[in-house]
């Protein structure tokens, strides 16, 4: 906790995610699951008009899209 650290996004990328086949597969799978969840929630939001579900859908979508640059 007391060691110096960075909040720079470039320093936050885990080398294992991009350096190994298993890491890339885990990243791809998590992207797919989060994206599918966000899309399913978006469909329910449109059908029901639920603002509460919309507030849960947006972070899921942004979490999924954060994998794109990796």
mmCIF file as Biopython writes it, N, C-alpha, C and O atoms, coordinates in Angstrom:
data_model
#
loop_
_atom_site.group_PDB
_atom_site.id
_atom_site.type_symbol
_atom_site.label_atom_id
_atom_site.label_alt_id
_atom_site.label_comp_id
_atom_site.label_asym_id
_atom_site.label_entity_id
_atom_site.label_seq_id
_atom_site.pdbx_PDB_ins_code
_atom_site.Cartn_x
_atom_site.Cartn_y
_atom_site.Cartn_z
_atom_site.occupancy
_atom_site.B_iso_or_equiv
_atom_site.auth_seq_id
_atom_site.auth_asym_id
_atom_site.pdbx_PDB_model_num
ATOM 1   N N  . UNK A ? 1  ? 0.796   -1.183  0.000   1.0 0.0 1  A 1 
ATOM 2   C CA . UNK A ? 1  ? 0.000   0.000   0.000   1.0 0.0 1  A 1 
ATOM 3   C C  . UNK A ? 1  ? 0.851   1.264   0.000   1.0 0.0 1  A 1 
ATOM 4   O O  . UNK A ? 1  ? 0.431   2.294   -0.528  1.0 0.0 1  A 1 
ATOM 5   N N  . UNK A ? 2  ? 2.013   1.195   0.574   1.0 0.0 2  A 1 
ATOM 6   C CA . UNK A ? 2  ? 2.830   2.389   0.690   1.0 0.0 2  A 1 
ATOM 7   C C  . UNK A ? 2  ? 3.881   2.503   -0.398  1.0 0.0 2  A 1 
ATOM 8   O O  . UNK A ? 2  ? 4.653   3.462   -0.416  1.0 0.0 2  A 1 
ATOM 9   N N  . UNK A ? 3  ? 3.921   1.542   -1.299  1.0 0.0 3  A 1 
ATOM 10  C CA . UNK A ? 3  ? 4.905   1.623   -2.381  1.0 0.0 3  A 1 
ATOM 11  C C  . UNK A ? 3  ? 4.389   2.547   -3.477  1.0 0.0 3  A 1 
ATOM 12  O O  . UNK A ? 3  ? 3.181   2.628   -3.699  1.0 0.0 3  A 1 
ATOM 13  N N  . UNK A ? 4  ? 5.278   3.235   -4.156  1.0 0.0 4  A 1 
ATOM 14  C CA . UNK A ? 4  ? 4.836   4.122   -5.241  1.0 0.0 4  A 1 
ATOM 15  C C  . UNK A ? 4  ? 4.151   3.320   -6.355  1.0 0.0 4  A 1 
ATOM 16  O O  . UNK A ? 4  ? 4.570   2.213   -6.694  1.0 0.0 4  A 1 
ATOM 17  N N  . UNK A ? 5  ? 3.115   3.892   -6.898  1.0 0.0 5  A 1 
ATOM 18  C CA . UNK A ? 5  ? 2.407   3.243   -7.988  1.0 0.0 5  A 1 
ATOM 19  C C  . UNK A ? 5  ? 1.866   4.304   -8.942  1.0 0.0 5  A 1 
ATOM 20  O O  . UNK A ? 5  ? 1.889   5.500   -8.651  1.0 0.0 5  A 1 
ATOM 21  N N  . UNK A ? 6  ? 1.388   3.838   -10.068 1.0 0.0 6  A 1 
ATOM 22  C CA . UNK A ? 6  ? 0.925   4.754   -11.100 1.0 0.0 6  A 1 
ATOM 23  C C  . UNK A ? 6  ? -0.552  4.514   -11.386 1.0 0.0 6  A 1 
ATOM 24  O O  . UNK A ? 6  ? -1.048  3.395   -11.254 1.0 0.0 6  A 1 
ATOM 25  N N  . UNK A ? 7  ? -1.236  5.559   -11.772 1.0 0.0 7  A 1 
ATOM 26  C CA . UNK A ? 7  ? -2.627  5.441   -12.214 1.0 0.0 7  A 1 
ATOM 27  C C  . UNK A ? 7  ? -2.724  5.600   -13.728 1.0 0.0 7  A 1 
ATOM 28  O O  . UNK A ? 7  ? -3.818  5.743   -14.274 1.0 0.0 7  A 1 
ATOM 29  N N  . UNK A ? 8  ? -1.597  5.574   -14.391 1.0 0.0 8  A 1 
ATOM 30  C CA . UNK A ? 8  ? -1.561  5.685   -15.842 1.0 0.0 8  A 1 
ATOM 31  C C  . UNK A ? 8  ? -2.105  4.396   -16.457 1.0 0.0 8  A 1 
ATOM 32  O O  . UNK A ? 8  ? -1.719  3.299   -16.053 1.0 0.0 8  A 1 
ATOM 33  N N  . UNK A ? 9  ? -2.998  4.532   -17.431 1.0 0.0 9  A 1 
ATOM 34  C CA . UNK A ? 9  ? -3.627  3.358   -18.047 1.0 0.0 9  A 1 
ATOM 35  C C  . UNK A ? 9  ? -2.595  2.437   -18.684 1.0 0.0 9  A 1 
ATOM 36  O O  . UNK A ? 9  ? -2.779  1.220   -18.678 1.0 0.0 9  A 1 
ATOM 37  N N  . UNK A ? 10 ? -1.533  2.976   -19.225 1.0 0.0 10 A 1 
ATOM 38  C CA . UNK A ? 10 ? -0.511  2.151   -19.865 1.0 0.0 10 A 1 
ATOM 39  C C  . UNK A ? 10 ? 0.195   1.252   -18.857 1.0 0.0 10 A 1 
ATOM 40  O O  . UNK A ? 10 ? 0.673   0.178   -19.222 1.0 0.0 10 A 1 
ATOM 41  N N  . UNK A ? 11 ? 0.268   1.665   -17.616 1.0 0.0 11 A 1 
ATOM 42  C CA . UNK A ? 11 ? 0.910   0.864   -16.581 1.0 0.0 11 A 1 
ATOM 43  C C  . UNK A ? 11 ? -0.025  -0.182  -15.995 1.0 0.0 11 A 1 
ATOM 44  O O  . UNK A ? 11 ? 0.419   -1.035  -15.226 1.0 0.0 11 A 1 
ATOM 45  N N  . UNK A ? 12 ? -1.301  -0.138  -16.337 1.0 0.0 12 A 1 
ATOM 46  C CA . UNK A ? 12 ? -2.283  -1.042  -15.757 1.0 0.0 12 A 1 
ATOM 47  C C  . UNK A ? 12 ? -2.508  -2.300  -16.584 1.0 0.0 12 A 1 
ATOM 48  O O  . UNK A ? 12 ? -3.196  -3.211  -16.124 1.0 0.0 12 A 1 
ATOM 49  N N  . UNK A ? 13 ? -1.957  -2.380  -17.773 1.0 0.0 13 A 1 
ATOM 50  C CA . UNK A ? 13 ? -2.161  -3.541  -18.635 1.0 0.0 13 A 1 
ATOM 51  C C  . UNK A ? 13 ? -1.315  -4.693  -18.128 1.0 0.0 13 A 1 
ATOM 52  O O  . UNK A ? 13 ? -0.096  -4.580  -17.998 1.0 0.0 13 A 1 
ATOM 53  N N  . UNK A ? 14 ? -1.977  -5.799  -17.844 1.0 0.0 14 A 1 
ATOM 54  C CA . UNK A ? 14 ? -1.300  -6.987  -17.344 1.0 0.0 14 A 1 
ATOM 55  C C  . UNK A ? 14 ? -0.593  -7.674  -18.504 1.0 0.0 14 A 1 
ATOM 56  O O  . UNK A ? 14 ? -1.226  -8.021  -19.501 1.0 0.0 14 A 1 
ATOM 57  N N  . UNK A ? 15 ? 0.706   -7.871  -18.381 1.0 0.0 15 A 1 
ATOM 58  C CA . UNK A ? 15 ? 1.487   -8.469  -19.459 1.0 0.0 15 A 1 
ATOM 59  C C  . UNK A ? 15 ? 1.004   -9.876  -19.790 1.0 0.0 15 A 1 
ATOM 60  O O  . UNK A ? 15 ? 1.097   -10.303 -20.941 1.0 0.0 15 A 1 
ATOM 61  N N  . UNK A ? 16 ? 0.494   -10.596 -18.810 1.0 0.0 16 A 1 
ATOM 62  C CA . UNK A ? 16 ? 0.010   -11.955 -19.059 1.0 0.0 16 A 1 
ATOM 63  C C  . UNK A ? 16 ? -1.206  -11.965 -19.980 1.0 0.0 16 A 1 
ATOM 64  O O  . UNK A ? 16 ? -1.410  -12.921 -20.729 1.0 0.0 16 A 1 
ATOM 65  N N  . UNK A ? 17 ? -2.008  -10.915 -19.930 1.0 0.0 17 A 1 
ATOM 66  C CA . UNK A ? 17 ? -3.191  -10.875 -20.789 1.0 0.0 17 A 1 
ATOM 67  C C  . UNK A ? 17 ? -2.829  -10.743 -22.254 1.0 0.0 17 A 1 
ATOM 68  O O  . UNK A ? 17 ? -3.527  -11.272 -23.118 1.0 0.0 17 A 1 
ATOM 69  N N  . UNK A ? 18 ? -1.763  -10.054 -22.534 1.0 0.0 18 A 1 
ATOM 70  C CA . UNK A ? 18 ? -1.404  -9.809  -23.932 1.0 0.0 18 A 1 
ATOM 71  C C  . UNK A ? 18 ? -0.246  -10.668 -24.418 1.0 0.0 18 A 1 
ATOM 72  O O  . UNK A ? 18 ? -0.003  -10.732 -25.623 1.0 0.0 18 A 1 
ATOM 73  N N  . UNK A ? 19 ? 0.470   -11.324 -23.524 1.0 0.0 19 A 1 
ATOM 74  C CA . UNK A ? 19 ? 1.671   -12.061 -23.924 1.0 0.0 19 A 1 
ATOM 75  C C  . UNK A ? 19 ? 1.432   -13.551 -24.130 1.0 0.0 19 A 1 
ATOM 76  O O  . UNK A ? 19 ? 2.244   -14.222 -24.766 1.0 0.0 19 A 1 
ATOM 77  N N  . UNK A ? 20 ? 0.347   -14.069 -23.611 1.0 0.0 20 A 1 
ATOM 78  C CA . UNK A ? 20 ? 0.140   -15.506 -23.743 1.0 0.0 20 A 1 
ATOM 79  C C  . UNK A ? 20 ? -1.179  -15.800 -24.451 1.0 0.0 20 A 1 
ATOM 80  O O  . UNK A ? 20 ? -2.094  -14.977 -24.465 1.0 0.0 20 A 1 
ATOM 81  N N  . UNK A ? 21 ? -1.252  -16.949 -25.016 1.0 0.0 21 A 1 
ATOM 82  C CA . UNK A ? 21 ? -2.467  -17.371 -25.720 1.0 0.0 21 A 1 
ATOM 83  C C  . UNK A ? 21 ? -3.643  -17.486 -24.746 1.0 0.0 21 A 1 
ATOM 84  O O  . UNK A ? 21 ? -4.768  -17.121 -25.085 1.0 0.0 21 A 1 
ATOM 85  N N  . UNK A ? 22 ? -3.382  -17.991 -23.545 1.0 0.0 22 A 1 
ATOM 86  C CA . UNK A ? 22 ? -4.438  -18.125 -22.550 1.0 0.0 22 A 1 
ATOM 87  C C  . UNK A ? 22 ? -4.944  -16.757 -22.101 1.0 0.0 22 A 1 
ATOM 88  O O  . UNK A ? 22 ? -6.137  -16.575 -21.858 1.0 0.0 22 A 1 
ATOM 89  N N  . UNK A ? 23 ? -4.031  -15.804 -21.994 1.0 0.0 23 A 1 
ATOM 90  C CA . UNK A ? 23 ? -4.422  -14.456 -21.590 1.0 0.0 23 A 1 
ATOM 91  C C  . UNK A ? 23 ? -5.288  -13.775 -22.631 1.0 0.0 23 A 1 
ATOM 92  O O  . UNK A ? 23 ? -6.276  -13.122 -22.296 1.0 0.0 23 A 1 
ATOM 93  N N  . UNK A ? 24 ? -4.921  -13.925 -23.885 1.0 0.0 24 A 1 
ATOM 94  C CA . UNK A ? 24 ? -5.718  -13.342 -24.968 1.0 0.0 24 A 1 
ATOM 95  C C  . UNK A ? 24 ? -7.088  -14.010 -25.028 1.0 0.0 24 A 1 
ATOM 96  O O  . UNK A ? 24 ? -8.100  -13.344 -25.245 1.0 0.0 24 A 1 
ATOM 97  N N  . UNK A ? 25 ? -7.118  -15.319 -24.835 1.0 0.0 25 A 1 
ATOM 98  C CA . UNK A ? 25 ? -8.401  -16.034 -24.843 1.0 0.0 25 A 1 
ATOM 99  C C  . UNK A ? 25 ? -9.280  -15.584 -23.682 1.0 0.0 25 A 1 
ATOM 100 O O  . UNK A ? 25 ? -10.483 -15.392 -23.859 1.0 0.0 25 A 1 
ATOM 101 N N  . UNK A ? 26 ? -8.698  -15.414 -22.499 1.0 0.0 26 A 1 
ATOM 102 C CA . UNK A ? 26 ? -9.472  -14.942 -21.348 1.0 0.0 26 A 1 
ATOM 103 C C  . UNK A ? 26 ? -10.013 -13.536 -21.593 1.0 0.0 26 A 1 
ATOM 104 O O  . UNK A ? 26 ? -11.155 -13.233 -21.247 1.0 0.0 26 A 1 
ATOM 105 N N  . UNK A ? 27 ? -9.198  -12.691 -22.185 1.0 0.0 27 A 1 
ATOM 106 C CA . UNK A ? 27 ? -9.631  -11.332 -22.510 1.0 0.0 27 A 1 
ATOM 107 C C  . UNK A ? 27 ? -10.762 -11.356 -23.535 1.0 0.0 27 A 1 
ATOM 108 O O  . UNK A ? 27 ? -11.753 -10.642 -23.385 1.0 0.0 27 A 1 
ATOM 109 N N  . UNK A ? 28 ? -10.617 -12.165 -24.560 1.0 0.0 28 A 1 
ATOM 110 C CA . UNK A ? 28 ? -11.651 -12.281 -25.596 1.0 0.0 28 A 1 
ATOM 111 C C  . UNK A ? 28 ? -12.948 -12.835 -25.018 1.0 0.0 28 A 1 
ATOM 112 O O  . UNK A ? 28 ? -14.029 -12.336 -25.332 1.0 0.0 28 A 1 
ATOM 113 N N  . UNK A ? 29 ? -12.849 -13.857 -24.182 1.0 0.0 29 A 1 
ATOM 114 C CA . UNK A ? 29 ? -14.041 -14.464 -23.592 1.0 0.0 29 A 1 
ATOM 115 C C  . UNK A ? 29 ? -14.751 -13.505 -22.649 1.0 0.0 29 A 1 
ATOM 116 O O  . UNK A ? 29 ? -15.979 -13.420 -22.660 1.0 0.0 29 A 1 
ATOM 117 N N  . UNK A ? 30 ? -13.996 -12.790 -21.839 1.0 0.0 30 A 1 
ATOM 118 C CA . UNK A ? 30 ? -14.623 -11.842 -20.914 1.0 0.0 30 A 1 
ATOM 119 C C  . UNK A ? 30 ? -15.279 -10.704 -21.684 1.0 0.0 30 A 1 
ATOM 120 O O  . UNK A ? 30 ? -16.343 -10.225 -21.291 1.0 0.0 30 A 1 
ATOM 121 N N  . UNK A ? 31 ? -14.656 -10.265 -22.776 1.0 0.0 31 A 1 
ATOM 122 C CA . UNK A ? 31 ? -15.257 -9.243  -23.629 1.0 0.0 31 A 1 
ATOM 123 C C  . UNK A ? 31 ? -16.584 -9.734  -24.187 1.0 0.0 31 A 1 
ATOM 124 O O  . UNK A ? 31 ? -17.577 -9.008  -24.159 1.0 0.0 31 A 1 
ATOM 125 N N  . UNK A ? 32 ? -16.606 -10.952 -24.689 1.0 0.0 32 A 1 
ATOM 126 C CA . UNK A ? 32 ? -17.825 -11.505 -25.282 1.0 0.0 32 A 1 
ATOM 127 C C  . UNK A ? 32 ? -18.944 -11.632 -24.251 1.0 0.0 32 A 1 
ATOM 128 O O  . UNK A ? 32 ? -20.089 -11.276 -24.529 1.0 0.0 32 A 1 
ATOM 129 N N  . UNK A ? 33 ? -18.619 -12.134 -23.077 1.0 0.0 33 A 1 
ATOM 130 C CA . UNK A ? 33 ? -19.638 -12.312 -22.042 1.0 0.0 33 A 1 
ATOM 131 C C  . UNK A ? 33 ? -20.188 -10.967 -21.577 1.0 0.0 33 A 1 
ATOM 132 O O  . UNK A ? 33 ? -21.401 -10.808 -21.440 1.0 0.0 33 A 1 
ATOM 133 N N  . UNK A ? 34 ? -19.313 -10.007 -21.334 1.0 0.0 34 A 1 
ATOM 134 C CA . UNK A ? 34 ? -19.785 -8.683  -20.910 1.0 0.0 34 A 1 
ATOM 135 C C  . UNK A ? 34 ? -20.601 -8.005  -22.001 1.0 0.0 34 A 1 
ATOM 136 O O  . UNK A ? 34 ? -21.605 -7.354  -21.710 1.0 0.0 34 A 1 
ATOM 137 N N  . UNK A ? 35 ? -20.184 -8.148  -23.246 1.0 0.0 35 A 1 
ATOM 138 C CA . UNK A ? 35 ? -20.920 -7.535  -24.345 1.0 0.0 35 A 1 
ATOM 139 C C  . UNK A ? 35 ? -22.292 -8.185  -24.506 1.0 0.0 35 A 1 
ATOM 140 O O  . UNK A ? 35 ? -23.286 -7.485  -24.698 1.0 0.0 35 A 1 
ATOM 141 N N  . UNK A ? 36 ? -22.358 -9.501  -24.432 1.0 0.0 36 A 1 
ATOM 142 C CA . UNK A ? 36 ? -23.646 -10.184 -24.535 1.0 0.0 36 A 1 
ATOM 143 C C  . UNK A ? 36 ? -24.568 -9.812  -23.380 1.0 0.0 36 A 1 
ATOM 144 O O  . UNK A ? 36 ? -25.770 -9.632  -23.576 1.0 0.0 36 A 1 
ATOM 145 N N  . UNK A ? 37 ? -24.016 -9.699  -22.188 1.0 0.0 37 A 1 
ATOM 146 C CA . UNK A ? 37 ? -24.811 -9.292  -21.033 1.0 0.0 37 A 1 
ATOM 147 C C  . UNK A ? 37 ? -25.362 -7.887  -21.227 1.0 0.0 37 A 1 
ATOM 148 O O  . UNK A ? 37 ? -26.540 -7.634  -20.972 1.0 0.0 37 A 1 
ATOM 149 N N  . UNK A ? 38 ? -24.513 -6.982  -21.675 1.0 0.0 38 A 1 
ATOM 150 C CA . UNK A ? 38 ? -24.950 -5.602  -21.895 1.0 0.0 38 A 1 
ATOM 151 C C  . UNK A ? 38 ? -26.017 -5.537  -22.985 1.0 0.0 38 A 1 
ATOM 152 O O  . UNK A ? 38 ? -26.983 -4.784  -22.854 1.0 0.0 38 A 1 
ATOM 153 N N  . UNK A ? 39 ? -25.860 -6.311  -24.055 1.0 0.0 39 A 1 
ATOM 154 C CA . UNK A ? 39 ? -26.859 -6.315  -25.127 1.0 0.0 39 A 1 
ATOM 155 C C  . UNK A ? 39 ? -28.191 -6.883  -24.646 1.0 0.0 39 A 1 
ATOM 156 O O  . UNK A ? 39 ? -29.248 -6.340  -24.966 1.0 0.0 39 A 1 
ATOM 157 N N  . UNK A ? 40 ? -28.145 -7.972  -23.881 1.0 0.0 40 A 1 
ATOM 158 C CA . UNK A ? 40 ? -29.381 -8.553  -23.342 1.0 0.0 40 A 1 
ATOM 159 C C  . UNK A ? 40 ? -30.067 -7.568  -22.406 1.0 0.0 40 A 1 
ATOM 160 O O  . UNK A ? 40 ? -31.287 -7.412  -22.451 1.0 0.0 40 A 1 
ATOM 161 N N  . UNK A ? 41 ? -29.294 -6.910  -21.567 1.0 0.0 41 A 1 
ATOM 162 C CA . UNK A ? 41 ? -29.869 -5.919  -20.667 1.0 0.0 41 A 1 
ATOM 163 C C  . UNK A ? 41 ? -30.459 -4.755  -21.460 1.0 0.0 41 A 1 
ATOM 164 O O  . UNK A ? 41 ? -31.513 -4.232  -21.098 1.0 0.0 41 A 1 
ATOM 165 N N  . UNK A ? 42 ? -29.798 -4.351  -22.525 1.0 0.0 42 A 1 
ATOM 166 C CA . UNK A ? 42 ? -30.302 -3.242  -23.337 1.0 0.0 42 A 1 
ATOM 167 C C  . UNK A ? 42 ? -31.650 -3.594  -23.960 1.0 0.0 42 A 1 
ATOM 168 O O  . UNK A ? 42 ? -32.540 -2.747  -24.041 1.0 0.0 42 A 1 
ATOM 169 N N  . UNK A ? 43 ? -31.800 -4.823  -24.394 1.0 0.0 43 A 1 
ATOM 170 C CA . UNK A ? 43 ? -33.084 -5.264  -24.951 1.0 0.0 43 A 1 
ATOM 171 C C  . UNK A ? 43 ? -34.177 -5.166  -23.888 1.0 0.0 43 A 1 
ATOM 172 O O  . UNK A ? 43 ? -35.270 -4.671  -24.160 1.0 0.0 43 A 1 
ATOM 173 N N  . UNK A ? 44 ? -33.881 -5.635  -22.688 1.0 0.0 44 A 1 
ATOM 174 C CA . UNK A ? 44 ? -34.869 -5.576  -21.603 1.0 0.0 44 A 1 
ATOM 175 C C  . UNK A ? 44 ? -35.170 -4.131  -21.229 1.0 0.0 44 A 1 
ATOM 176 O O  . UNK A ? 44 ? -36.314 -3.797  -20.920 1.0 0.0 44 A 1 
ATOM 177 N N  . UNK A ? 45 ? -34.150 -3.265  -21.253 1.0 0.0 45 A 1 
ATOM 178 C CA . UNK A ? 45 ? -34.358 -1.845  -20.960 1.0 0.0 45 A 1 
ATOM 179 C C  . UNK A ? 45 ? -35.330 -1.243  -21.966 1.0 0.0 45 A 1 
ATOM 180 O O  . UNK A ? 45 ? -36.243 -0.510  -21.589 1.0 0.0 45 A 1 
ATOM 181 N N  . UNK A ? 46 ? -35.135 -1.551  -23.241 1.0 0.0 46 A 1 
ATOM 182 C CA . UNK A ? 46 ? -36.007 -1.005  -24.288 1.0 0.0 46 A 1 
ATOM 183 C C  . UNK A ? 46 ? -37.432 -1.523  -24.109 1.0 0.0 46 A 1 
ATOM 184 O O  . UNK A ? 46 ? -38.394 -0.768  -24.250 1.0 0.0 46 A 1 
ATOM 185 N N  . UNK A ? 47 ? -37.563 -2.806  -23.799 1.0 0.0 47 A 1 
ATOM 186 C CA . UNK A ? 47 ? -38.901 -3.395  -23.654 1.0 0.0 47 A 1 
ATOM 187 C C  . UNK A ? 47 ? -39.619 -2.941  -22.389 1.0 0.0 47 A 1 
ATOM 188 O O  . UNK A ? 47 ? -40.839 -2.770  -22.390 1.0 0.0 47 A 1 
ATOM 189 N N  . UNK A ? 48 ? -38.865 -2.745  -21.313 1.0 0.0 48 A 1 
ATOM 190 C CA . UNK A ? 48 ? -39.505 -2.436  -20.027 1.0 0.0 48 A 1 
ATOM 191 C C  . UNK A ? 48 ? -39.423 -0.969  -19.633 1.0 0.0 48 A 1 
ATOM 192 O O  . UNK A ? 48 ? -40.227 -0.495  -18.831 1.0 0.0 48 A 1 
ATOM 193 N N  . UNK A ? 49 ? -38.462 -0.250  -20.189 1.0 0.0 49 A 1 
ATOM 194 C CA . UNK A ? 49 ? -38.268 1.141   -19.797 1.0 0.0 49 A 1 
ATOM 195 C C  . UNK A ? 49 ? -37.662 1.291   -18.408 1.0 0.0 49 A 1 
ATOM 196 O O  . UNK A ? 49 ? -37.787 2.347   -17.788 1.0 0.0 49 A 1 
ATOM 197 N N  . UNK A ? 50 ? -37.013 0.254   -17.919 1.0 0.0 50 A 1 
ATOM 198 C CA . UNK A ? 50 ? -36.441 0.270   -16.568 1.0 0.0 50 A 1 
ATOM 199 C C  . UNK A ? 50 ? -35.185 1.140   -16.510 1.0 0.0 50 A 1 
ATOM 200 O O  . UNK A ? 50 ? -34.173 0.844   -17.145 1.0 0.0 50 A 1 
ATOM 201 N N  . UNK A ? 51 ? -35.277 2.207   -15.739 1.0 0.0 51 A 1 
ATOM 202 C CA . UNK A ? 51 ? -34.118 3.087   -15.563 1.0 0.0 51 A 1 
ATOM 203 C C  . UNK A ? 51 ? -33.082 2.422   -14.663 1.0 0.0 51 A 1 
ATOM 204 O O  . UNK A ? 51 ? -31.882 2.641   -14.835 1.0 0.0 51 A 1 
ATOM 205 N N  . UNK A ? 52 ? -33.528 1.621   -13.714 1.0 0.0 52 A 1 
ATOM 206 C CA . UNK A ? 52 ? -32.599 0.917   -12.821 1.0 0.0 52 A 1 
ATOM 207 C C  . UNK A ? 52 ? -31.734 -0.068  -13.611 1.0 0.0 52 A 1 
ATOM 208 O O  . UNK A ? 52 ? -30.530 -0.167  -13.376 1.0 0.0 52 A 1 
ATOM 209 N N  . UNK A ? 53 ? -32.344 -0.787  -14.537 1.0 0.0 53 A 1 
ATOM 210 C CA . UNK A ? 53 ? -31.565 -1.722  -15.349 1.0 0.0 53 A 1 
ATOM 211 C C  . UNK A ? 53 ? -30.648 -0.974  -16.303 1.0 0.0 53 A 1 
ATOM 212 O O  . UNK A ? 53 ? -29.537 -1.424  -16.584 1.0 0.0 53 A 1 
ATOM 213 N N  . UNK A ? 54 ? -31.105 0.157   -16.796 1.0 0.0 54 A 1 
ATOM 214 C CA . UNK A ? 54 ? -30.244 0.981   -17.651 1.0 0.0 54 A 1 
ATOM 215 C C  . UNK A ? 54 ? -28.995 1.416   -16.887 1.0 0.0 54 A 1 
ATOM 216 O O  . UNK A ? 54 ? -27.897 1.430   -17.443 1.0 0.0 54 A 1 
ATOM 217 N N  . UNK A ? 55 ? -29.163 1.767   -15.619 1.0 0.0 55 A 1 
ATOM 218 C CA . UNK A ? 55 ? -28.006 2.196   -14.825 1.0 0.0 55 A 1 
ATOM 219 C C  . UNK A ? 55 ? -27.035 1.051   -14.575 1.0 0.0 55 A 1 
ATOM 220 O O  . UNK A ? 55 ? -25.866 1.295   -14.278 1.0 0.0 55 A 1 
ATOM 221 N N  . UNK A ? 56 ? -27.490 -0.184  -14.687 1.0 0.0 56 A 1 
ATOM 222 C CA . UNK A ? 56 ? -26.594 -1.335  -14.564 1.0 0.0 56 A 1 
ATOM 223 C C  . UNK A ? 56 ? -26.004 -1.710  -15.919 1.0 0.0 56 A 1 
ATOM 224 O O  . UNK A ? 56 ? -24.900 -2.252  -15.989 1.0 0.0 56 A 1 
ATOM 225 N N  . UNK A ? 57 ? -26.728 -1.427  -16.987 1.0 0.0 57 A 1 
ATOM 226 C CA . UNK A ? 57 ? -26.294 -1.790  -18.331 1.0 0.0 57 A 1 
ATOM 227 C C  . UNK A ? 57 ? -25.101 -0.956  -18.786 1.0 0.0 57 A 1 
ATOM 228 O O  . UNK A ? 57 ? -24.162 -1.490  -19.377 1.0 0.0 57 A 1 
ATOM 229 N N  . UNK A ? 58 ? -25.129 0.327   -18.520 1.0 0.0 58 A 1 
ATOM 230 C CA . UNK A ? 58 ? -24.068 1.217   -18.997 1.0 0.0 58 A 1 
ATOM 231 C C  . UNK A ? 58 ? -22.679 0.830   -18.483 1.0 0.0 58 A 1 
ATOM 232 O O  . UNK A ? 58 ? -21.742 0.790   -19.281 1.0 0.0 58 A 1 
ATOM 233 N N  . UNK A ? 59 ? -22.502 0.543   -17.190 1.0 0.0 59 A 1 
ATOM 234 C CA . UNK A ? 59 ? -21.158 0.098   -16.747 1.0 0.0 59 A 1 
ATOM 235 C C  . UNK A ? 59 ? -20.736 -1.229  -17.373 1.0 0.0 59 A 1 
ATOM 236 O O  . UNK A ? 59 ? -19.555 -1.427  -17.656 1.0 0.0 59 A 1 
ATOM 237 N N  . UNK A ? 60 ? -21.684 -2.140  -17.591 1.0 0.0 60 A 1 
ATOM 238 C CA . UNK A ? 60 ? -21.324 -3.408  -18.253 1.0 0.0 60 A 1 
ATOM 239 C C  . UNK A ? 60 ? -20.835 -3.162  -19.664 1.0 0.0 60 A 1 
ATOM 240 O O  . UNK A ? 60 ? -19.871 -3.784  -20.109 1.0 0.0 60 A 1 
ATOM 241 N N  . UNK A ? 61 ? -21.495 -2.258  -20.368 1.0 0.0 61 A 1 
ATOM 242 C CA . UNK A ? 61 ? -21.075 -1.948  -21.737 1.0 0.0 61 A 1 
ATOM 243 C C  . UNK A ? 61 ? -19.697 -1.294  -21.752 1.0 0.0 61 A 1 
ATOM 244 O O  . UNK A ? 61 ? -18.859 -1.639  -22.585 1.0 0.0 61 A 1 
ATOM 245 N N  . UNK A ? 62 ? -19.459 -0.366  -20.853 1.0 0.0 62 A 1 
ATOM 246 C CA . UNK A ? 62 ? -18.151 0.292   -20.828 1.0 0.0 62 A 1 
ATOM 247 C C  . UNK A ? 62 ? -17.053 -0.663  -20.374 1.0 0.0 62 A 1 
ATOM 248 O O  . UNK A ? 62 ? -15.918 -0.565  -20.841 1.0 0.0 62 A 1 
ATOM 249 N N  . UNK A ? 63 ? -17.374 -1.582  -19.471 1.0 0.0 63 A 1 
ATOM 250 C CA . UNK A ? 63 ? -16.391 -2.598  -19.063 1.0 0.0 63 A 1 
ATOM 251 C C  . UNK A ? 63 ? -16.018 -3.476  -20.255 1.0 0.0 63 A 1 
ATOM 252 O O  . UNK A ? 63 ? -14.848 -3.802  -20.455 1.0 0.0 63 A 1 
ATOM 253 N N  . UNK A ? 64 ? -17.015 -3.850  -21.038 1.0 0.0 64 A 1 
ATOM 254 C CA . UNK A ? 64 ? -16.733 -4.664  -22.225 1.0 0.0 64 A 1 
ATOM 255 C C  . UNK A ? 64 ? -15.879 -3.895  -23.221 1.0 0.0 64 A 1 
ATOM 256 O O  . UNK A ? 64 ? -14.934 -4.449  -23.782 1.0 0.0 64 A 1 
ATOM 257 N N  . UNK A ? 65 ? -16.196 -2.641  -23.446 1.0 0.0 65 A 1 
ATOM 258 C CA . UNK A ? 65 ? -15.460 -1.852  -24.430 1.0 0.0 65 A 1 
ATOM 259 C C  . UNK A ? 65 ? -14.043 -1.517  -23.974 1.0 0.0 65 A 1 
ATOM 260 O O  . UNK A ? 65 ? -13.194 -1.176  -24.798 1.0 0.0 65 A 1 
ATOM 261 N N  . UNK A ? 66 ? -13.780 -1.611  -22.679 1.0 0.0 66 A 1 
ATOM 262 C CA . UNK A ? 66 ? -12.421 -1.338  -22.204 1.0 0.0 66 A 1 
ATOM 263 C C  . UNK A ? 66 ? -11.439 -2.404  -22.685 1.0 0.0 66 A 1 
ATOM 264 O O  . UNK A ? 66 ? -10.231 -2.169  -22.663 1.0 0.0 66 A 1 
ATOM 265 N N  . UNK A ? 67 ? -11.919 -3.558  -23.116 1.0 0.0 67 A 1 
ATOM 266 C CA . UNK A ? 67 ? -11.049 -4.609  -23.623 1.0 0.0 67 A 1 
ATOM 267 C C  . UNK A ? 67 ? -10.629 -4.362  -25.062 1.0 0.0 67 A 1 
ATOM 268 O O  . UNK A ? 67 ? -9.660  -4.961  -25.529 1.0 0.0 67 A 1 
ATOM 269 N N  . UNK A ? 68 ? -11.332 -3.498  -25.771 1.0 0.0 68 A 1 
ATOM 270 C CA . UNK A ? 68 ? -11.049 -3.257  -27.190 1.0 0.0 68 A 1 
ATOM 271 C C  . UNK A ? 68 ? -9.621  -2.769  -27.431 1.0 0.0 68 A 1 
ATOM 272 O O  . UNK A ? 68 ? -8.950  -3.312  -28.309 1.0 0.0 68 A 1 
ATOM 273 N N  . UNK A ? 69 ? -9.120  -1.769  -26.695 1.0 0.0 69 A 1 
ATOM 274 C CA . UNK A ? 69 ? -7.756  -1.322  -26.965 1.0 0.0 69 A 1 
ATOM 275 C C  . UNK A ? 69 ? -6.681  -2.356  -26.644 1.0 0.0 69 A 1 
ATOM 276 O O  . UNK A ? 69 ? -5.585  -2.314  -27.203 1.0 0.0 69 A 1 
ATOM 277 N N  . UNK A ? 70 ? -6.996  -3.274  -25.750 1.0 0.0 70 A 1 
ATOM 278 C CA . UNK A ? 70 ? -6.004  -4.285  -25.394 1.0 0.0 70 A 1 
ATOM 279 C C  . UNK A ? 70 ? -5.784  -5.240  -26.533 1.0 0.0 70 A 1 
ATOM 280 O O  . UNK A ? 70 ? -4.978  -6.164  -26.418 1.0 0.0 70 A 1 
#
